[in-house]
Amino acid sequence: MKKQVIKRKAETKILTGFRIHPAIKALAIEAATVENRSFSNYLENLIHRDLVSKNLISGRKPTR
């Protein structure tokens, strides 16, 4: 049986470097694991929720 190949659009990712306190990072990684997310996806979702709560962007997630 052949597996179906899903093609995704090329997405330009921007590498952003910043510092996070090691204890906070460890807890965030744990929280991401609980939500079955990667650390970077967890942070992206936190930022998105914060921007929505401040009415800076709409509640819709950007299309990928």
N, C-alpha and C positions, 0 to 999 in steps of 0.2 A: 504494500500500500504506500502510495506517495504522500509525503507531507506537503501541505499547502504552504507556499512561500508567500509571506506578507511583505510587500514593498512599502517602505516608509519614505516620506519626503525627507530630503536632506535638510537638516536643521543646523544653523550656525550656532555653535555654543560659545559663550564668552567665558573665559577663565577669569574668575575673580578671586583674588587672594585677600584674606582678612584673618585676623587672629581671634580665636575663641578660647576662653579659659578652659583648661583641660577637664576640670570637673563638670562644667556645663556641657562641653562637647561629649563627654562620656554619657551623661544623662540624655542628651539629644539623640545619640546613637541608639541607646536603649529604647527610647520612645519611638524612633523610626522603625526599629526591629519589631516592636509590638504592633505597629501599624502595617508591617510587612512592606516597608518602603526603604529606599536607599537614604543615606544621610543627606545627600544633596537634594533629592526629591522632597524629603521632609522639610528642609530649610526653605525650598522654593514654595511649598504649600503654606508654611508659616508666614512668609513674606506676602504671599497672595492674599491670605485671610486678613492680615493686618491692613493691607491697602484697601480691601473691600470694606472693612469695618470703618475706615476713615473716609469712605466715599471718594477715594482717589481714582478707583477703577470700578468697572461694573463687576457683577458677580460671576460673569461668564469667564471660563478659562480660555486662554488664547488657543486658537486652533494650531495643531501641529502638522 
